[in-house]
Amino acid sequence: MAEFLEILMIVSFGASWPLNVIKSYKARTTKGKSLAFLYLIFFGYIAGIASKFVNEAYMARIAQKWYVLFFYVLNFVMVGFDLILYYRNKQLDKKKS
């Protein structure tokens, strides 16, 4: 049950990140974005991924449980894209001012 709830959490977060990336891309501004929040989430996913690698029970069953790590990595990549867009949008904001 704990694994199911973890997957549900990761999938829920994962569904929201692509929408956030699209919004950042279209907005072309950093207004309303928090760089500290993005980095906190980014490092949180690093910790989540690392926790899987140091968990001996998980690593022993990684062939059956690979999808959990997959969603952590996918979310990590999405937050990474959002961070890249933040810096792009910051440059666009400077050009506007």
C-alpha positions as CSV (number, residue, x, y, z in Angstrom):
1,M,0.0,0.0,0.0
2,A,2.9,2.4,0.8
3,E,4.3,1.9,-2.7
4,F,0.9,2.6,-4.3
5,L,0.6,5.8,-2.3
6,E,4.1,6.9,-3.3
7,I,3.4,6.2,-6.9
8,L,0.1,8.1,-6.7
9,M,2.0,11.1,-5.2
10,I,4.7,11.0,-7.9
11,V,2.2,10.6,-10.8
12,S,0.1,13.5,-9.4
13,F,3.2,15.7,-9.2
14,G,4.2,14.4,-12.6
15,A,0.9,15.4,-14.2
16,S,1.3,19.0,-13.0
17,W,4.9,19.7,-14.1
18,P,4.4,19.5,-17.8
19,L,1.5,22.0,-17.4
20,N,3.8,24.2,-15.4
21,V,6.6,24.0,-18.0
22,I,4.1,24.9,-20.8
23,K,2.9,27.8,-18.8
24,S,6.5,29.0,-18.2
25,Y,7.3,28.7,-21.9
26,K,4.2,30.7,-23.0
27,A,4.4,33.3,-20.2
28,R,7.9,34.4,-21.2
29,T,8.3,36.1,-17.8
30,T,9.5,35.1,-14.3
31,K,6.7,37.0,-12.6
32,G,4.9,34.7,-10.2
33,K,7.7,32.2,-10.2
34,S,9.9,31.4,-7.2
35,L,13.4,30.3,-8.0
36,A,13.9,29.1,-4.4
37,F,10.8,26.9,-4.7
38,L,12.0,25.4,-8.0
39,Y,15.4,24.6,-6.5
40,L,13.8,23.1,-3.4
41,I,11.7,20.8,-5.5
42,F,14.7,20.0,-7.7
43,F,16.8,18.9,-4.8
44,G,13.9,17.1,-3.3
45,Y,13.7,14.9,-6.4
46,I,17.5,14.4,-6.2
47,A,17.0,13.1,-2.6
48,G,14.1,10.9,-3.7
49,I,16.1,9.4,-6.5
50,A,19.1,8.9,-4.2
51,S,16.8,7.3,-1.6
52,K,15.9,4.6,-4.1
53,F,19.6,3.8,-4.9
54,V,20.5,3.5,-1.2
55,N,17.5,1.4,-0.3
56,E,18.8,-2.2,-0.5
57,A,15.3,-3.7,-0.5
58,Y,14.3,-1.5,-3.5
59,M,17.5,-2.2,-5.4
60,A,17.0,-6.0,-4.9
61,R,13.6,-5.7,-6.7
62,I,14.4,-2.9,-9.2
63,A,13.5,-5.2,-12.1
64,Q,9.9,-5.3,-10.8
65,K,9.8,-1.7,-9.3
66,W,11.7,0.3,-12.0
67,Y,8.6,2.4,-12.7
68,V,8.9,4.2,-9.3
69,L,12.4,5.4,-10.1
70,F,11.3,6.3,-13.7
71,F,8.6,8.7,-12.4
72,Y,11.1,10.3,-10.0
73,V,13.5,10.9,-12.9
74,L,10.8,12.1,-15.2
75,N,9.6,14.7,-12.6
76,F,13.3,15.7,-12.0
77,V,13.7,16.3,-15.7
78,M,10.5,18.4,-15.9
79,V,11.6,20.6,-13.0
80,G,15.0,20.9,-14.7
81,F,13.2,22.2,-17.8
82,D,11.2,24.6,-15.7
83,L,14.5,25.9,-14.2
84,I,16.0,26.4,-17.7
85,L,12.9,28.3,-18.7
86,Y,13.1,30.4,-15.6
87,Y,16.6,31.6,-16.6
88,R,15.4,32.2,-20.2
89,N,12.4,34.2,-19.0
90,K,14.6,36.2,-16.7
91,Q,16.7,37.2,-19.7
92,L,13.5,38.1,-21.5
93,D,12.4,40.2,-18.5
94,K,15.7,42.1,-18.6
95,K,15.3,42.9,-22.3
96,K,11.8,44.2,-21.7
97,S,13.0,46.6,-19.0
